[in-house]
Structures are given as C-alpha cells and as structure tokens.
Amino acid sequence: MKRPEFLVDFSEAVAATPREGLPDSPSFQRNHRPILDVLNPWLAGRAGDVVEIGSGTGQHLVAFAEALPGLTWWPSDPSAEHVAIIARRRSAGAPVNVMPPVLLDAAGDDWQFGTGGRPPAAGLAAMLCINVLHIAPWPVTGGLMRGASRHLAPDGCLFVYGPFKRDGVHTSPGNAAFDESLRARNPDWGVRDVAEVEAEANRAGLQLAETRSMPANNLTLVFQARA
C-alpha cells in the first residue's frame, strides 16, 4: 500500500530510547505538560473514552493515560508503521487504560467505530489531535471535525494542538518560516488559520469553546457541540 504523503518520518526527528528502543519525540518532551494543563480542567474526574487522532509515537497518549486514569484512551494513526510503534510502547508497560492502537485515516467519513477492537461509536468523553493539521492535507481537518461531531458525547470535547495563524497572520516569525518550509516540502501542508478551522468545525455542528496560548507560539483549540 502506498504510504500517505502527509505522514512524518519520525526517524528524522526522534531518537530511540536506550531502554526500550522506542522513538522519543523531542516535541513530546517540550509540550506534553502544557497540553495536560489544558486537558485537566475539562477531563479531571471524568470517566469514559478518549480517542487520539494521529498518535505518532504514542507518548502523549500514554502520559495522559497515566495522569487521567479514570478515562480509557484509544490511540490511532493512519500509518501502519506508527501503529506498530504504539503497540510496542503499550506492551513495554503502558497503563492498563491504554487500548490497542487502531489504523485510522481521519479524512474519511467511516471510521468504523463501534466495530471489533475499535473505539465506541458514540459517547466519547473527548478526542485529541496534536501536531497533525499542519502536516496533513486540508481534508483531514474537515474529516476530524465531522468525526468529532459523530462520536463525541453531547458534553464531549475535541482538543486540537499545534501552530496556527490568527486572522491570516502568523503568531511569530518562526511560525511564518515554518509554514514556508512545510509548503515547500508539500503544497498540501501548511500552518492553518484558526478562522478556517473554526469554520470547518461550525459546518460539522461544533463550536470553539476555548483558545489557549501555548509555549513556542502554539495554540490549543477546544471544540464542543453547539448548545
């Protein structure tokens, strides 16, 4: 099967940990605690299921599962290679509330949730998408929003983290340079504008409930079903 062009080769950006021989993402080391600070007010004390879209190395999900043990965490990724890495990480000692990873292309409209070995079809407490939209074709954004609308509980949340423009303007010169490098590498990639992402969410029946500024000129966007 042809490898989707938007996938990131982690060998370019990560090192293997000596103990487990698993990829160690520098961005995970920098941002997982600030992201958890955003998740906590919304998810602390809750029960239910959380699905991560584009889990990559699986490190974020494992860390969040440790911090929020009342929730059941489902990793997913469009790459069979990444799914295999996450499965190895899970076998190496992930918390019991981490489920087996599933192969998922978020751009599609049939995620087959509720079928064997996959997350529940309805009532998810949350969905999480970290550093995906800028390295994926634009249809992934719409697919993500429609999927959240289909599968979240009425009070569930979708958390989207990454670099974004605001009203067409980059939040820093570094983000502008990063955007240029992404588009040079693949014209389907690029730093997305909050307004355009919000418009996709609105079309899917979601509304932007919180915008949180994060370290390194990133943002976390929190979406919920419209009241």
Secondary structure by P-SEA (a helix, b strand, c coil): cccccccccccccccccccccbbbbccccccaaaaaaaacccccccbbbbbbcccccaaaaaaaaaacccbbbbbbbccaaaaaaaaaaaaaccccccccbbbbcccccccccccccccccccccbbbbccccccccaaaaaaaaaaaaacccccbbbbbbcccccccccccaaaaaaaaaaaaaccccccccaaaaaaaaaaacccccccccccccbbbbbbcccc
